[in-house]
């Protein structure tokens, strides 16, 4: 196969298909090494961002469920609860049931129907911790004072109803 060299002694081979220019093996290896280093540096950041987004989505869902329970308690004039199972993996909403003497019993709560009546499961890597088995939502808009911690590994958020009556606050917590 004939080759052609110019004044700078740069040579290219000429074939029946015309001039063929290509990357050398060293250039290809350097590009692959550079991409590998950049990927190695970026992966931990992607994991951290993914963890942060997962934590925020989990807490947002819990807060949405709490807001639903609060609004339904006000609209229906009955107490609602956000319940946690003993392992703090599942949570669900229940509605207070009026007894025959028009009183609410602490033990008379029933599950609600519809999408908000489902038992919700925390994502696998999420951990929820609190001292309370449930959070109470009253017909007057008040929320029982509660605080719980939701963590994804080292990232944690605190969901609190202790700061202001009837409000739900989310606070970043550093461990």
C-alpha positions as CSV (number, residue, x, y, z in Angstrom):
1,X,0.0,0.0,0.0
2,X,1.6,3.3,-1.0
3,X,2.0,6.1,1.5
4,X,2.4,9.8,1.1
5,X,4.5,12.1,3.4
6,X,4.3,15.9,3.4
7,X,6.9,18.5,4.2
8,X,6.4,18.0,7.9
9,X,7.1,14.3,7.5
10,X,3.6,13.4,8.5
11,X,2.7,10.3,6.6
12,X,-0.7,8.8,5.6
13,X,-1.4,5.7,3.8
14,X,-3.2,5.8,0.5
15,X,-5.3,2.9,-0.5
16,X,-7.8,2.3,-3.3
17,X,-10.4,3.9,-1.0
18,X,-8.5,7.2,-0.7
19,X,-6.6,8.7,2.2
20,X,-7.1,6.9,5.5
21,X,-6.4,8.7,8.8
22,X,-6.7,6.9,12.1
23,X,-6.0,7.2,15.8
24,X,-2.9,5.5,17.1
25,X,-3.1,2.9,19.8
26,X,-1.6,5.3,22.4
27,X,-4.2,7.9,21.6
28,X,-7.0,5.4,22.0
29,X,-5.6,4.1,25.3
30,X,-5.2,7.7,26.7
31,X,-8.8,8.6,25.8
32,X,-10.1,5.4,27.5
33,X,-8.0,6.1,30.6
34,X,-9.2,9.7,30.8
35,X,-12.9,8.5,30.5
36,X,-12.2,5.9,33.2
37,X,-10.8,8.5,35.6
38,X,-13.7,10.9,35.0
39,X,-16.2,8.1,35.6
40,X,-14.5,7.0,38.8
41,X,-14.6,10.5,40.1
42,X,-18.3,11.0,39.1
43,X,-19.8,7.7,40.5
44,X,-19.6,8.7,44.2
45,X,-21.4,12.0,43.4
46,X,-24.1,10.2,41.5
47,X,-24.6,7.8,44.5
48,X,-24.9,10.8,46.9
49,X,-27.3,12.6,44.6
50,X,-29.4,9.4,44.2
51,X,-29.5,8.9,48.0
52,X,-30.5,12.5,48.5
53,X,-33.3,12.4,45.9
54,X,-34.6,9.1,47.4
55,X,-34.7,10.5,50.9
56,X,-36.5,13.7,49.7
57,X,-39.1,11.6,47.8
58,X,-39.7,9.4,50.8
59,X,-40.2,12.3,53.2
60,X,-42.3,14.2,50.6
61,X,-44.6,11.2,50.4
62,X,-44.9,11.0,54.2
63,X,-45.7,14.7,54.4
64,X,-48.3,14.3,51.7
65,X,-50.0,11.5,53.6
66,X,-49.9,13.7,56.8
67,X,-51.4,16.7,54.9
68,X,-54.1,14.4,53.6
69,X,-54.9,13.1,57.0
70,X,-55.0,16.6,58.5
71,X,-57.3,17.9,55.7
72,X,-59.7,14.9,56.0
73,X,-59.9,15.4,59.8
74,X,-60.9,19.0,59.2
75,X,-63.4,18.3,56.4
76,X,-65.1,15.2,57.9
77,X,-64.9,16.5,61.5
78,X,-63.4,13.3,62.7
79,X,-59.9,12.5,64.0
80,X,-57.4,10.7,61.7
81,X,-54.2,8.9,62.5
82,X,-51.0,8.2,60.6
83,X,-50.0,4.8,62.0
84,X,-46.6,3.1,62.0
85,X,-46.0,-0.6,62.3
86,X,-43.7,-1.7,65.1
87,X,-40.7,-2.2,62.7
88,X,-41.3,1.3,61.2
89,X,-41.4,-0.1,57.7
90,X,-45.1,0.3,56.9
91,X,-47.4,3.3,57.5
92,X,-51.1,3.9,56.8
93,X,-54.0,6.3,57.6
94,X,-57.0,5.4,59.8
95,X,-60.2,7.4,60.6
96,X,-61.8,7.7,64.0
97,X,-65.2,6.0,64.3
98,X,-68.0,7.7,66.2
99,X,-69.6,5.5,68.9
100,X,-73.3,5.3,69.7
101,X,-73.0,8.2,72.3
102,X,-71.3,10.4,69.6
103,X,-67.9,10.1,71.2
104,X,-64.6,9.0,69.7
105,X,-62.9,6.1,71.3
106,X,-59.1,5.9,71.3
107,X,-59.4,2.3,70.0
108,X,-62.1,2.8,67.4
109,X,-60.2,3.6,64.2
110,X,-60.8,2.0,60.8
111,X,-58.8,2.0,57.7
112,X,-60.0,4.3,54.9
113,X,-60.8,3.4,51.3
114,X,-59.2,4.7,48.2
115,X,-55.6,5.4,47.3
116,X,-54.8,7.0,50.6
117,X,-56.1,3.9,52.4
118,X,-53.2,1.8,51.2
119,X,-50.5,0.5,53.4
120,X,-47.4,2.3,52.3
121,X,-44.0,0.7,52.5
122,X,-40.8,2.6,53.0
123,X,-38.1,2.1,50.4
124,X,-35.7,-0.7,51.3
125,X,-32.7,1.4,52.3
126,X,-34.8,3.9,54.2
127,X,-35.0,3.9,58.0
128,X,-37.7,5.6,60.0
129,X,-37.5,6.1,63.8
130,X,-39.8,7.7,66.3
131,X,-41.1,7.0,69.8
132,X,-44.8,7.1,68.8
133,X,-46.9,4.3,67.2
134,X,-49.1,7.0,65.5
135,X,-49.6,10.7,64.8
136,X,-53.0,12.1,65.7
137,X,-54.8,14.7,63.4
138,X,-57.7,16.5,65.1
139,X,-60.9,17.9,63.5
140,X,-59.8,21.4,64.6
141,X,-56.6,21.2,62.4
142,X,-54.2,20.4,65.3
143,X,-51.7,17.7,64.9
144,X,-50.4,15.6,67.8
145,X,-46.8,16.7,68.7
146,X,-44.5,14.3,67.0
147,X,-41.1,14.1,65.5
148,X,-39.6,11.3,63.5
149,X,-36.3,10.8,61.7
150,X,-36.1,9.4,58.1
151,X,-32.6,8.3,57.0
152,X,-31.0,6.9,53.9
153,X,-27.6,5.8,55.2
154,X,-25.9,9.0,56.4
155,X,-28.4,11.4,55.0
156,X,-31.3,12.2,57.4
157,X,-34.4,14.5,57.5
158,X,-36.5,15.2,60.6
159,X,-40.3,15.6,60.1
160,X,-41.7,17.5,63.0
161,X,-45.1,18.8,64.2
162,X,-43.7,20.3,67.4
163,X,-42.7,23.8,66.1
164,X,-46.1,25.3,65.4
165,X,-49.6,23.9,66.0
166,X,-51.0,22.4,62.8
167,X,-47.8,22.6,60.7
168,X,-45.5,20.0,59.4
169,X,-41.8,21.0,59.2
170,X,-39.0,19.1,57.5
171,X,-35.5,19.8,58.8
172,X,-32.1,18.5,57.5
173,X,-30.2,16.6,60.2
174,X,-26.5,16.0,60.1
175,X,-25.3,12.8,61.7
